[in-house]
Amino acid sequence: MTATDSAGLPPRPPINFKTKALYGLGASASIIKQRGITTFLLLFYNQVVGLPPAMVSTAIMLALVFDAFVDPLVGQISDNTRSRWGRRHPFMYAAALPVSVAFYLIWNPPIGWEHEALFGYMLVCLLTIRLFDTFFELPSSALLAELTSDYNERTSIIAIRSFCGVAGGLIMQLLVYQVFLKKNPDGTGGLLERSGWEVYSIVGAITIFTIILISSSATHHQIPYLRKAPTRKITIPAMLREVGATLNNRSFVVLAISGMFMNVSLGLKTALELYFNLYFWGLTQGQLAIMTVTGVLASIIGVTLAPIIAGKIGKRYAAITMFFGAVIALLLPIGLRIIGVMPANGTNLLFGILILDFMANGIMAIMTGVMLQSMIADVVEDSEVKTGRRSEGLLFSADNLFKKIVSGVGVGVSGVLLTYVAFPQGAKPGAVDPDLLRNLALIYLPTIGAFYAVAISCLFLYKIDKSVHEENLRILQEGVLDARTTDAQIEAASPAATGPAGDLSPVTPRP
C-alpha cells in the first residue's frame, strides 16, 4: 500500500521524466525574476535611473518583508482550497499575467519624475511582482511533497528543479551581458545604457509568462491524484492554532533558523556581487558572460552529484559539507586579495582563478540548495504524523517567510554599506578609489562569514534521516499515530475547539 492509496486517492501512475522536467522548468520563471531584481535592480535604479542606493535598497527590503508575510497566508489558503483544479493550480495559473506585466513595468520607469515618485513607482511594481510570484512559486513548490513521498526521488526531482532555476536565471543573465546590454567596441551600450533594459524587460516578461503556463499545465493531469483539502469551516483563531501546531516541529525550526541566517548573507552577497565583479575585480562584461556560462555548467554538475552524495551520506551531512565548501570558495578570493596574494586585475591568471573558484562555489551551492529543499519536503510527513494534517503549502511558505524577512535585511545592509563607504554614483570600472573598495571588502567579509557560520551550525540539529522518514511513511500508511501526537492536535479535535458555531471541524490523523 502506498501513502497515496491510504489517503483514499486513486493509484497514481508513474511520474515520467517529461512531467518532472516541465514541473522543474517552473523554477526558471521565479529565478529569472529573482535574479533580475537581486542582481540588476540596485545597479539599474542607482547608476542608470539615478536614485540613491539607500532608497533603492529600502524599496527592495520593504517588498521582501511584504512578501514574507504574504507567503504564509497564500500557503495556508492554498492548503485549504477546494476547486475542480485542486488546491494548487488555480493560484499558479492566476499568477502568469500579473507578474509578467509588473516585471516589464519595473524596468521601464517614467522619465523625469522626482526621486520620491520613482521610489513609489518601483515599490508598487516590486510588491506586485512579489505577490503574484508567490501565487505561482509557493503552490508549485508545495506540489513536490504530493508528487512523490520517496526519500531519494524527492532529491532527484528537486535536483531537476534546481537546475532549471539556476540555468534559466544564468541564461537570462548571459543574454543581458552579451545581447541586450552588450558593450560595443566604440564604447556604446553596456549595463549603464538605459535603452537595452527595455528589450530585456520585454523578453523577460514573455519568458516568465510562458514558463508559468507550461509548467502549470504539465502537472495538471496529476490533479486527480493530489491531496484534497478537508471540508470544514475554519476561523482565523483556529487557523492560527493550526499554524502554530504545524510549525512547532524541531527539524523545521532548525531549518528555518539556518535559512534565516543564510538568506541575510545571500541578500547581501547578491546585491553587491555585481559591484565586486565590476569594480573590485575589474571584470569586463565579456568575462562576466563567460562566468555565467560556467555557472550553467556548475549547475549541471551540482544537480547530477546531489542525489548521489545524499544517497551515500544522507541529506543532512551532505548539506553541511557542501555548504561549508561553498562559503570557503565564496570568501577566499576576496580575503586573498586583501592580504595581497591575488594577481593583478586585468590578468588572465586572475580571471582563471576566479573562474575555477566560481565553478567550485556554484557546484557546492546548488548541491546545498537541493539538499535543503528536499529536507523541507521530508518535514511534511513528520508534521503530518504529529498534527494529522497535510500542510505542504504552509511549511514551504513559512520557510520562505523567515528567509525573505531577513533577506530584505541583507539587501538593506548592502545599501547602507555602499552609502557608508561613499560609493560614487555613475562610477566607471577602474575609476573607483582602491582604498574605498578595500574598506568595502573589509566590512563585507566578517559580516557575511559570521552569518554563514551560524547557518551551517544549525543544520547539525536536523533529525530527519532516511530511517525516520520511512518510519513516518509507515505510520501514515497504517493510519496509526504514535506517542508524538501533539497537544495542539488534541485541542483542535476537542469540543472546545469545534464548538456549536462549527468554527473548526475535528482534525483526525490522515493515513
C-alpha positions as CSV (number, residue, x, y, z in Angstrom):
1,M,0.0,0.0,0.0
2,T,1.3,3.5,-0.7
3,A,0.7,6.6,1.2
4,T,-1.3,7.9,-1.6
5,D,-3.6,4.9,-1.6
6,S,-4.1,5.2,2.1
7,A,-5.3,8.8,1.7
8,G,-8.2,7.5,-0.4
9,L,-6.9,8.7,-3.7
10,P,-6.8,6.6,-6.9
11,P,-3.5,4.8,-7.6
12,R,-1.0,7.2,-9.1
13,P,0.6,6.3,-12.4
14,P,4.4,6.6,-12.5
15,I,5.6,10.2,-12.9
16,N,7.6,10.2,-16.1
17,F,10.7,12.3,-16.9
18,K,8.8,14.8,-19.1
19,T,6.5,15.7,-16.2
20,K,9.4,16.0,-13.8
21,A,11.3,18.2,-16.3
22,L,8.4,20.5,-17.1
23,Y,7.5,20.8,-13.4
24,G,11.1,21.7,-12.7
25,L,11.0,24.3,-15.5
26,G,8.7,26.3,-13.4
27,A,11.6,27.3,-11.1
28,S,13.1,29.3,-14.1
29,A,10.2,31.8,-14.0
30,S,10.9,32.7,-10.4
31,I,14.6,32.7,-10.7
32,I,14.6,34.9,-13.8
33,K,12.5,37.4,-11.9
34,Q,14.5,37.0,-8.7
35,R,17.9,37.2,-10.3
36,G,16.8,40.3,-12.2
37,I,15.8,42.0,-9.0
38,T,18.7,40.9,-6.8
39,T,21.5,41.2,-9.4
40,F,20.5,44.2,-11.5
41,L,17.8,46.3,-9.9
42,L,20.1,48.1,-7.4
43,L,22.6,48.9,-10.2
44,F,19.8,49.9,-12.6
45,Y,17.9,52.3,-10.4
46,N,21.1,53.7,-8.8
47,Q,23.5,54.0,-11.7
48,V,21.1,54.3,-14.6
49,V,17.9,56.0,-13.2
50,G,19.7,58.0,-10.6
51,L,18.1,57.0,-7.3
52,P,20.3,57.0,-4.1
53,P,21.4,53.4,-3.2
54,A,19.8,53.5,0.2
55,M,16.4,54.4,-1.3
56,V,16.6,51.6,-3.8
57,S,17.7,49.0,-1.2
58,T,14.9,50.2,1.1
59,A,12.3,49.6,-1.5
60,I,13.7,46.1,-2.1
61,M,13.7,45.4,1.6
62,L,10.1,46.5,2.1
63,A,9.0,44.4,-0.8
64,L,10.8,41.3,0.7
65,V,9.2,41.9,4.1
66,F,5.7,42.3,2.5
67,D,6.3,39.1,0.5
68,A,7.4,37.3,3.6
69,F,4.1,37.9,5.4
70,V,2.0,37.2,2.3
71,D,3.7,33.8,1.9
72,P,2.1,32.0,4.9
73,L,-1.3,33.5,4.0
74,V,-1.1,32.1,0.5
75,G,0.3,28.8,1.8
76,Q,-2.5,28.3,4.3
77,I,-5.2,29.3,1.8
78,S,-3.7,27.0,-0.8
79,D,-3.6,24.1,1.7
80,N,-7.4,24.6,2.3
81,T,-8.6,25.5,-1.2
82,R,-11.2,23.2,-2.8
83,S,-11.8,23.5,-6.5
84,R,-12.1,21.4,-9.6
85,W,-8.5,22.2,-10.3
86,G,-7.4,21.1,-6.8
87,R,-5.5,23.1,-4.2
88,R,-2.5,24.5,-6.1
89,H,-3.3,25.0,-9.8
90,P,-5.8,27.9,-9.6
91,F,-3.2,30.1,-7.9
92,M,-0.5,29.0,-10.4
93,Y,-2.5,29.9,-13.5
94,A,-3.7,33.2,-11.9
95,A,-0.1,34.4,-11.4
96,A,1.1,34.3,-15.0
97,L,-0.2,37.6,-16.4
98,P,0.2,40.0,-13.4
99,V,3.7,39.0,-12.6
100,S,4.8,39.3,-16.2
101,V,3.3,42.8,-16.7
102,A,4.8,44.0,-13.4
103,F,8.2,42.7,-14.4
104,Y,8.1,44.7,-17.6
105,L,7.0,47.9,-15.9
106,I,9.7,47.9,-13.2
107,W,12.4,48.2,-15.9
108,N,10.6,51.0,-17.7
109,P,10.1,53.7,-15.0
110,P,8.8,57.2,-16.2
111,I,11.5,59.7,-17.2
112,G,11.7,63.0,-15.4
113,W,10.0,62.0,-12.1
114,E,11.3,63.1,-8.8
115,H,13.1,60.6,-6.6
116,E,10.1,60.2,-4.2
117,A,7.8,59.4,-7.1
118,L,10.2,56.9,-8.7
119,F,10.6,55.3,-5.3
120,G,6.8,54.8,-5.1
121,Y,6.6,53.5,-8.6
122,M,9.4,51.0,-8.0
123,L,7.9,49.9,-4.7
124,V,4.4,49.3,-6.3
125,C,5.9,47.2,-9.1
126,L,8.0,45.2,-6.6
127,L,5.0,44.5,-4.4
128,T,3.0,43.3,-7.4
129,I,5.8,41.1,-8.6
130,R,6.3,39.6,-5.1
131,L,2.6,38.9,-4.5
132,F,1.9,37.1,-7.8
133,D,5.2,35.3,-7.9
134,T,4.1,33.9,-4.5
135,F,0.9,32.8,-6.2
136,F,2.9,30.6,-8.5
137,E,6.1,29.6,-6.7
138,L,4.6,28.6,-3.4
139,P,1.9,26.2,-4.7
140,S,4.3,24.9,-7.3
141,S,7.0,24.2,-4.6
142,A,4.3,22.6,-2.4
143,L,3.4,20.1,-5.1
144,L,6.8,18.3,-4.6
145,A,5.7,16.6,-1.4
146,E,2.5,15.4,-3.2
147,L,4.1,14.2,-6.4
148,T,6.2,11.7,-4.5
149,S,6.9,10.6,-1.0
150,D,10.0,8.6,-1.9
151,Y,13.0,9.8,0.1
152,N,15.5,9.7,-2.8
153,E,13.1,10.5,-5.6
154,R,12.3,13.9,-4.0
155,T,16.0,14.8,-4.1
156,S,16.2,13.9,-7.8
157,I,13.1,16.0,-8.6
158,I,14.5,18.9,-6.7
159,A,17.8,18.5,-8.5
160,I,15.9,18.9,-11.8
161,R,14.0,21.9,-10.5
162,S,17.1,23.5,-9.1
163,F,19.0,23.0,-12.4
164,C,16.1,24.6,-14.3
165,G,16.0,27.5,-12.0
166,V,19.8,28.2,-12.0
167,A,20.2,27.6,-15.7
168,G,17.2,29.8,-16.6
169,G,18.4,32.6,-14.4
170,L,22.0,32.4,-15.7
171,I,21.0,32.1,-19.4
172,M,18.9,35.3,-19.0
173,Q,21.8,37.0,-17.2
174,L,24.1,35.9,-20.1
175,L,21.7,37.5,-22.6
176,V,21.9,40.7,-20.6
177,Y,25.7,40.8,-20.8
178,Q,26.0,39.6,-24.4
179,V,22.8,40.7,-26.2
180,F,20.5,43.2,-24.5
181,L,23.2,45.3,-22.9
182,K,26.4,44.3,-24.7
183,K,29.3,46.6,-24.5
184,N,30.2,47.7,-28.1
185,P,33.8,48.3,-29.3
186,D,33.0,52.0,-29.7
187,G,32.1,52.3,-26.1
188,T,28.4,52.5,-26.5
189,G,25.9,50.1,-24.9
190,G,26.7,48.3,-21.7
191,L,24.9,47.9,-18.4
192,L,24.6,51.7,-18.0
193,E,22.7,52.2,-21.3
194,R,19.1,52.6,-20.5
195,S,17.6,51.5,-23.9
196,G,18.9,48.0,-23.5
197,W,16.9,47.4,-20.3
198,E,13.6,47.8,-22.3
199,V,14.5,44.9,-24.6
200,Y,15.5,42.8,-21.5
201,S,12.2,43.6,-19.8
202,I,10.1,42.5,-22.8
203,V,11.9,39.2,-23.3
204,G,11.9,38.5,-19.6
205,A,8.2,39.2,-19.2
206,I,7.3,37.0,-22.2
207,T,9.6,34.2,-20.9
208,I,8.1,34.3,-17.4
209,F,4.5,34.2,-18.7
210,T,5.2,31.3,-21.0
211,I,7.1,29.2,-18.4
212,I,4.4,29.6,-15.8
213,L,1.7,28.3,-18.1
214,I,3.8,25.4,-19.5
215,S,4.9,24.2,-16.0
216,S,1.4,24.5,-14.5
217,S,-0.1,22.6,-17.4
218,A,2.5,19.9,-17.2
219,T,1.2,18.8,-13.7
220,H,-2.5,19.4,-14.5
221,H,-3.1,15.7,-15.2
222,Q,-1.8,14.9,-11.7
223,I,-4.8,16.8,-10.0
224,P,-6.9,13.7,-9.5
225,Y,-4.0,12.1,-7.6
226,L,-3.2,15.1,-5.4
227,R,-4.4,15.6,-1.8
228,K,-7.8,17.2,-1.4
229,A,-8.4,20.0,1.1
230,P,-10.6,18.9,4.1
231,T,-14.3,20.0,4.1
232,R,-14.6,22.2,7.1
233,K,-15.2,25.7,8.4
234,I,-12.3,27.4,9.9
235,T,-11.9,30.8,11.7
236,I,-8.8,32.9,12.0
237,P,-8.1,31.8,15.6
238,A,-8.5,28.2,14.6
239,M,-6.2,28.8,11.6
240,L,-3.6,30.3,13.9
241,R,-3.7,27.3,16.1
242,E,-3.1,25.0,13.2
243,V,-0.2,27.2,12.0
244,G,1.4,27.0,15.5
245,A,1.0,23.3,15.7
246,T,2.4,22.7,12.3
247,L,5.4,24.9,12.7
248,N,6.2,23.5,16.2
249,N,8.5,20.9,14.6
250,R,12.1,20.8,15.7
251,S,13.6,19.9,12.4
252,F,11.6,22.6,10.6
253,V,12.6,25.2,13.2
254,V,16.3,24.5,12.8
255,L,16.0,24.6,9.0
256,A,14.1,27.9,9.3
257,I,16.7,29.4,11.6
258,S,19.5,28.2,9.3
259,G,17.7,29.6,6.3
260,M,17.3,33.0,8.0
261,F,21.0,33.4,8.6
262,M,21.8,32.0,5.2
263,N,19.5,34.5,3.5
264,V,20.8,37.5,5.3
265,S,24.1,36.6,3.7
266,L,22.6,35.8,0.4
267,G,20.7,39.1,0.2
268,L,24.0,40.9,1.0
269,K,26.0,38.8,-1.4
270,T,23.7,39.1,-4.4
271,A,23.1,42.8,-4.1
272,L,26.9,43.5,-4.0
273,E,28.0,40.7,-6.3
274,L,27.9,42.9,-9.5
275,Y,29.7,45.7,-7.7
276,F,32.5,43.4,-6.7
277,N,32.8,41.9,-10.2
278,L,32.8,45.2,-12.0
279,Y,34.8,47.4,-9.6
280,F,36.7,45.2,-7.2
281,W,37.9,42.6,-9.7
282,G,37.6,44.8,-12.8
283,L,35.9,42.2,-14.9
284,T,34.6,43.0,-18.3
285,Q,31.1,42.2,-19.5
286,G,32.6,39.6,-21.8
287,Q,34.3,37.9,-18.8
288,L,31.0,38.1,-16.8
289,A,29.3,36.3,-19.7
290,I,31.9,33.5,-19.6
291,M,31.4,33.2,-15.8
292,T,27.7,32.9,-16.5
293,V,28.2,30.0,-18.9
294,T,30.5,28.5,-16.2
295,G,27.6,28.8,-13.8
296,V,25.3,26.8,-16.0
297,L,28.0,24.0,-16.3
298,A,28.4,24.1,-12.5
299,S,24.7,23.7,-12.0
300,I,24.7,20.6,-14.3
301,I,27.5,19.1,-12.2
302,G,25.8,20.1,-9.0
303,V,22.4,18.6,-9.6
304,T,23.9,15.4,-11.0
305,L,26.0,14.9,-7.9
306,A,23.5,16.0,-5.3
307,P,21.3,12.8,-5.3
308,I,24.4,10.6,-5.4
309,I,26.0,12.3,-2.4
310,A,22.8,12.5,-0.5
311,G,22.2,8.8,-1.1
312,K,25.6,7.9,0.2
313,I,26.0,10.1,3.4
314,G,22.4,11.4,3.9
315,K,20.9,14.8,3.2
316,R,22.0,16.5,6.4
317,Y,25.7,15.7,6.3
318,A,25.7,16.3,2.5
319,A,24.2,19.7,3.0
320,I,26.6,20.7,5.8
321,T,29.7,19.6,3.8
322,M,28.7,21.3,0.6
323,F,27.5,24.5,2.4
324,F,30.9,24.8,4.2
325,G,32.8,24.3,1.0
326,A,30.6,26.8,-0.9
327,V,31.2,29.5,1.7
328,I,35.0,29.0,1.6
329,A,35.0,29.3,-2.1
330,L,33.0,32.5,-2.0
331,L,35.1,34.3,0.6
332,L,38.6,33.0,-0.1
333,P,39.5,35.1,-3.2
334,I,38.4,38.4,-1.6
335,G,40.4,37.5,1.5
336,L,43.5,36.7,-0.5
337,R,43.2,40.0,-2.4
338,I,43.1,41.9,0.9
339,I,46.3,40.3,2.1
340,G,47.9,41.0,-1.4
341,V,48.4,37.5,-2.8
342,M,46.0,37.6,-5.7
343,P,47.1,38.5,-9.3
344,A,46.5,42.0,-10.5
345,N,43.2,43.0,-12.2
346,G,43.1,42.5,-15.9
347,T,45.4,39.5,-16.0
348,N,44.5,36.1,-17.4
349,L,45.8,34.4,-14.3
350,L,43.3,36.3,-12.1
351,F,40.4,35.5,-14.4
352,G,41.4,31.9,-14.5
353,I,41.5,31.7,-10.7
354,L,38.1,33.4,-10.4
355,I,36.5,31.0,-13.0
356,L,37.7,27.9,-11.1
357,D,36.6,29.4,-7.8
358,F,33.2,30.4,-9.3
359,M,32.6,26.9,-10.6
360,A,33.5,25.3,-7.2
361,N,31.2,27.7,-5.4
362,G,28.4,27.1,-7.9
363,I,28.6,23.3,-7.7
364,M,28.6,23.2,-4.0
365,A,26.0,25.9,-3.6
366,I,23.4,24.2,-5.9
367,M,24.0,20.9,-4.1
368,T,23.3,22.6,-0.8
369,G,20.1,24.1,-2.2
370,V,18.9,20.7,-3.4
371,M,19.6,19.1,-0.1
372,L,17.8,21.8,1.9
373,Q,14.7,21.8,-0.2
374,S,14.5,18.0,0.0
375,M,14.9,18.2,3.8
376,I,12.0,20.7,4.0
377,A,9.9,18.3,1.9
378,D,10.6,15.4,4.4
379,V,9.2,17.6,7.2
380,V,5.8,17.3,5.6
381,E,5.2,13.7,6.7
382,D,6.9,14.3,10.0
383,S,4.5,17.1,10.6
384,E,1.5,15.1,9.5
385,V,2.3,12.3,12.0
386,K,2.3,14.9,14.7
387,T,-0.7,17.0,13.7
388,G,-2.8,14.8,11.5
389,R,-2.8,17.5,8.7
390,R,-1.1,17.8,5.3
391,S,0.4,21.3,5.3
392,E,2.9,21.4,2.4
393,G,1.9,25.0,1.4
394,L,2.2,26.2,5.0
395,L,5.6,24.6,5.6
396,F,7.1,25.9,2.4
397,S,5.6,29.3,2.8
398,A,6.7,29.6,6.5
399,D,10.2,28.6,5.4
400,N,10.1,31.4,2.8
401,L,8.7,33.9,5.3
402,F,11.7,33.7,7.6
403,K,14.1,33.7,4.7
404,K,12.6,36.6,3.0
405,I,12.3,38.8,6.1
406,V,16.0,38.6,6.8
407,S,16.9,38.6,3.1
408,G,15.4,42.0,2.9
409,V,17.7,42.9,5.8
410,G,20.7,41.7,3.8
411,V,19.7,43.8,0.8
412,G,19.1,46.8,3.1
413,V,22.6,46.4,4.6
414,S,24.1,46.4,1.1
415,G,22.7,49.9,0.5
416,V,24.0,51.0,3.9
417,L,27.4,49.7,3.1
418,L,27.6,51.5,-0.2
419,T,26.5,54.7,1.5
420,Y,28.9,54.2,4.4
421,V,31.9,53.9,2.1
422,A,30.6,56.7,-0.1
423,F,30.5,54.7,-3.3
424,P,30.2,57.2,-6.2
425,Q,27.2,57.4,-8.4
426,G,27.8,56.8,-12.1
427,A,31.1,55.2,-11.3
428,K,33.2,53.7,-14.1
429,P,35.0,50.4,-13.6
430,G,38.7,51.1,-12.9
431,A,38.0,54.6,-11.7
432,V,36.9,53.9,-8.1
433,D,39.4,54.6,-5.3
434,P,41.1,51.2,-4.3
435,D,41.0,52.2,-0.7
436,L,37.2,52.6,-0.9
437,L,36.9,49.1,-2.4
438,R,39.3,47.7,0.2
439,N,37.2,49.2,3.0
440,L,34.0,47.7,1.5
441,A,35.6,44.3,1.4
442,L,36.9,44.6,5.0
443,I,33.3,45.2,6.2
444,Y,31.8,42.6,3.9
445,L,33.9,39.6,4.7
446,P,33.4,39.2,8.5
447,T,29.8,40.1,8.3
448,I,28.8,37.6,5.7
449,G,31.1,34.9,7.1
450,A,29.6,35.1,10.6
451,F,26.0,34.7,9.3
452,Y,27.0,31.7,7.2
453,A,28.7,30.1,10.1
454,V,25.5,30.2,12.2
455,A,23.5,28.9,9.3
456,I,25.8,25.8,8.9
457,S,25.9,25.1,12.7
458,C,22.0,24.9,12.9
459,L,21.9,22.1,10.4
460,F,23.6,19.7,12.9
461,L,20.3,19.8,14.9
462,Y,18.1,18.5,12.0
463,K,16.9,15.0,12.9
464,I,15.0,13.5,9.9
465,D,17.2,10.9,8.1
466,K,16.0,8.2,5.8
467,S,15.1,5.8,8.6
468,V,12.9,8.4,10.3
469,H,11.2,9.4,7.1
470,E,10.4,5.8,6.2
471,E,9.0,5.2,9.8
472,N,6.8,8.3,9.3
473,L,5.5,6.8,6.0
474,R,4.8,3.5,7.7
475,I,2.8,5.3,10.5
476,L,0.8,7.2,7.9
477,Q,0.2,4.2,5.7
478,E,-1.1,2.1,8.7
479,G,-3.2,5.0,9.9
480,V,-1.7,4.9,13.4
481,L,-0.4,7.9,15.3
482,D,2.4,7.3,17.8
483,A,3.1,8.9,21.1
484,R,4.3,12.1,19.4
485,T,0.8,13.3,18.8
486,T,0.7,16.9,20.0
487,D,-1.5,18.7,22.5
488,A,-2.4,21.1,19.7
489,Q,-3.9,18.3,17.7
490,I,-5.9,17.1,20.7
491,E,-7.1,20.6,21.4
492,A,-8.1,21.1,17.7
493,A,-10.2,17.9,17.9
494,S,-11.9,18.8,21.2
495,P,-15.5,20.2,21.6
496,A,-14.0,23.4,22.8
497,A,-12.1,23.8,19.6
498,T,-15.1,22.9,17.4
499,G,-17.9,24.4,19.4
500,P,-21.5,24.9,18.4
501,A,-20.6,27.5,15.9
502,G,-18.7,24.9,13.9
503,D,-15.6,27.1,13.5
504,L,-13.3,24.1,13.2
505,S,-14.1,20.6,12.3
506,P,-12.3,17.9,14.4
507,V,-8.9,17.1,12.9
508,T,-8.3,13.4,12.6
509,P,-5.0,11.8,11.7
510,R,-4.9,11.2,7.9
511,P,-3.4,7.9,7.0
